[in-house]
């Protein structure tokens, strides 16, 4: 979605056009930072998805309740027959 396009972690992924002399410590910290940034991104994406689905769940629940209300005459005899069988 659009909300994830303004995530601040994408600023880290921009390519820098400056050549840097190889340094083992710099490379190590860069790789650690890249791993951490990707973890943060996945956590944010998961949270964003959960929040979207939470809103969807309430809408879905309302749709199901409306469907049950419309078809209650079909469900009521079936429930009565089940009680008689017991």
C-alpha positions as a Markdown table, in Angstrom:
| # | Residue | x | y | z |
|---|---|---|---|---|
| 1 | Unk | 0.0 | 0.0 | 0.0 |
| 2 | Unk | 0.8 | 3.6 | -0.1 |
| 3 | Unk | 1.6 | 3.9 | 3.6 |
| 4 | Unk | 4.6 | 1.6 | 3.3 |
| 5 | Unk | 6.2 | 3.8 | 0.5 |
| 6 | Unk | 6.9 | 6.6 | 3.0 |
| 7 | Unk | 8.6 | 4.2 | 5.5 |
| 8 | Unk | 11.9 | 5.8 | 6.8 |
| 9 | Unk | 13.8 | 2.5 | 6.4 |
| 10 | Unk | 13.8 | 2.9 | 2.7 |
| 11 | Unk | 16.2 | 5.9 | 3.1 |
| 12 | Unk | 18.9 | 3.4 | 4.0 |
| 13 | Unk | 18.5 | 1.6 | 0.8 |
| 14 | Unk | 19.3 | 4.5 | -1.5 |
| 15 | Unk | 22.5 | 4.0 | -3.4 |
| 16 | Unk | 25.3 | 6.3 | -2.5 |
| 17 | Unk | 27.6 | 7.3 | -5.4 |
| 18 | Unk | 30.7 | 7.7 | -3.4 |
| 19 | Unk | 33.4 | 5.1 | -3.7 |
| 20 | Unk | 34.6 | 4.0 | -0.3 |
| 21 | Unk | 37.9 | 2.4 | 0.5 |
| 22 | Unk | 37.4 | -1.2 | 1.7 |
| 23 | Unk | 37.6 | -1.5 | 5.5 |
| 24 | Unk | 36.7 | -4.7 | 7.3 |
| 25 | Unk | 35.1 | -3.0 | 10.3 |
| 26 | Unk | 33.0 | -0.7 | 8.1 |
| 27 | Unk | 31.9 | -3.7 | 6.0 |
| 28 | Unk | 31.0 | -5.6 | 9.1 |
| 29 | Unk | 28.9 | -2.8 | 10.6 |
| 30 | Unk | 27.2 | -2.2 | 7.3 |
| 31 | Unk | 26.2 | -5.8 | 7.0 |
| 32 | Unk | 24.9 | -5.8 | 10.6 |
| 33 | Unk | 23.0 | -2.6 | 9.9 |
| 34 | Unk | 21.5 | -4.0 | 6.7 |
| 35 | Unk | 20.3 | -7.1 | 8.6 |
| 36 | Unk | 18.7 | -4.9 | 11.3 |
| 37 | Unk | 17.0 | -2.7 | 8.8 |
| 38 | Unk | 15.5 | -5.7 | 7.0 |
| 39 | Unk | 14.2 | -7.0 | 10.3 |
| 40 | Unk | 12.6 | -3.6 | 11.1 |
| 41 | Unk | 11.0 | -3.5 | 7.6 |
| 42 | Unk | 9.5 | -7.0 | 8.0 |
| 43 | Unk | 8.2 | -6.2 | 11.5 |
| 44 | Unk | 6.6 | -3.0 | 10.2 |
| 45 | Unk | 5.1 | -4.8 | 7.2 |
| 46 | Unk | 3.7 | -7.5 | 9.4 |
| 47 | Unk | 2.2 | -4.9 | 11.8 |
| 48 | Unk | 0.7 | -3.0 | 8.9 |
| 49 | Unk | -0.8 | -6.1 | 7.4 |
| 50 | Unk | -2.3 | -7.1 | 10.8 |
| 51 | Unk | -3.8 | -3.7 | 11.3 |
| 52 | Unk | -5.4 | -3.8 | 7.8 |
| 53 | Unk | -6.7 | -7.3 | 8.4 |
| 54 | Unk | -8.1 | -6.3 | 11.8 |
| 55 | Unk | -10.4 | -3.7 | 10.1 |
| 56 | Unk | -11.2 | -6.3 | 7.4 |
| 57 | Unk | -12.2 | -8.8 | 10.0 |
| 58 | Unk | -14.9 | -6.6 | 11.5 |
| 59 | Unk | -16.3 | -5.9 | 8.0 |
| 60 | Unk | -16.3 | -9.6 | 7.2 |
| 61 | Unk | -18.0 | -10.4 | 10.5 |
| 62 | Unk | -20.8 | -7.8 | 9.7 |
| 63 | Unk | -21.3 | -9.4 | 6.3 |
| 64 | Unk | -21.6 | -12.9 | 7.8 |
| 65 | Unk | -24.1 | -11.6 | 10.4 |
| 66 | Unk | -26.2 | -10.0 | 7.7 |
| 67 | Unk | -26.1 | -13.2 | 5.7 |
| 68 | Unk | -27.3 | -15.2 | 8.7 |
| 69 | Unk | -30.1 | -12.7 | 9.4 |
| 70 | Unk | -31.3 | -13.0 | 5.8 |
| 71 | Unk | -31.2 | -16.8 | 5.8 |
| 72 | Unk | -32.4 | -17.5 | 9.4 |
| 73 | Unk | -35.5 | -19.3 | 8.1 |
| 74 | Unk | -33.3 | -21.9 | 6.5 |
| 75 | Unk | -31.2 | -22.3 | 9.6 |
| 76 | Unk | -34.0 | -22.4 | 12.2 |
| 77 | Unk | -35.7 | -25.7 | 10.9 |
| 78 | Unk | -32.3 | -27.4 | 10.7 |
| 79 | Unk | -31.5 | -26.5 | 14.3 |
| 80 | Unk | -35.0 | -27.7 | 15.4 |
| 81 | Unk | -34.5 | -31.0 | 13.6 |
| 82 | Unk | -31.1 | -31.5 | 15.3 |
| 83 | Unk | -32.7 | -30.9 | 18.7 |
| 84 | Unk | -35.3 | -33.5 | 18.0 |
| 85 | Unk | -32.7 | -36.1 | 17.0 |
| 86 | Unk | -30.9 | -35.6 | 20.3 |
